């Protein structure tokens, strides 16, 4: 093996694209569909259709991933969801 090949092999680094985090919203017996929809539109920049679909998934499946991205972007959004009374966490 030549020196050039060895250097290239040593400096090669795989990039892990699965490092994104996600906000998960959980079902509860307190919040109305309207409140969840309005909150997702305001906090997560969802369209009305996206927010409605997420609220239906939360209702029937018990949870739904509503926003993915960098932790630094998701943390304040998740805090706003919690302040609005929704059950949410970043995974």
N, C-alpha and C positions, 0 to 999 in steps of 0.2 A: 504494500500500500504506500502510495506516495505521501509526502508531507501535506500537500494540498488537500488530498482526500481526507486525511486524518483530521486536519483543522476543520474542514467543513462538517465532518461527522460530529466533532466535539461541540461545535457552536450551534448545531441544529437544535431547535427547541419547539416542542409541540405547543399549540395554543389551545387551551380549554375554553370552548365557547359556552359551556354549560354552567358558567359561573353566575348567571343571572339569578336574582331573587324574585319572589312573587308575593303579592298580597293576596291572602285568602280571606274571604268573608264567609262567616258561618251563620246558619239559620238561628233564629231566636223566636220567641213567642211575643215579642214586644213591638218591634218595628213594623210599620205598614209597608206595603209594596211601594206606595207613593214616596214615602220617606227614603227608602233604600234607593229607589231610582233617582230621586233628586240629589241625594248625597253622592252617588256614583258619578253623576253628570258633573257636579261641582268639583269634587275632590280628584276624581280619576280622569277627568276630561272625556268621559264616555258620551256618545251620542245617545239620544233618547232610546233608540232601538237596542244599542249595546247594553245600556243600563237595565232595560226591561228584561232582556234575555238573561243577564246575570242574576237578576232578582228571582226569576223563575227557576233557574238552576239551583240557586241557594235554597229556595223553598222546597223543591222536590228531591234534591240530592244531598242537602245538608250543608253544602259548602260550594264555593266557586272561586277560581283564581280570577281576580279582577284587574290586576295590573302587574306587569313584570318589568324588570330593569335593574338599574344599579341601586344598591342599598341606600346610598345617600339621597336618591330621588324618592324612594319608596317610604323611608322612615317618616318624613313629615306628612306624607299622604295618609299613611296608616294611623298616625296620631290624630289626624283630623277625622278619620272614620270612627275612631274610638271616641273622640270627643262628641261626635254626633250620635253616639249610643249604639253603633254597630259593633258586632263581635268580629275582630279581624286580627291577623298576625302576619308577619313576614316570614316566609320559609325559603 
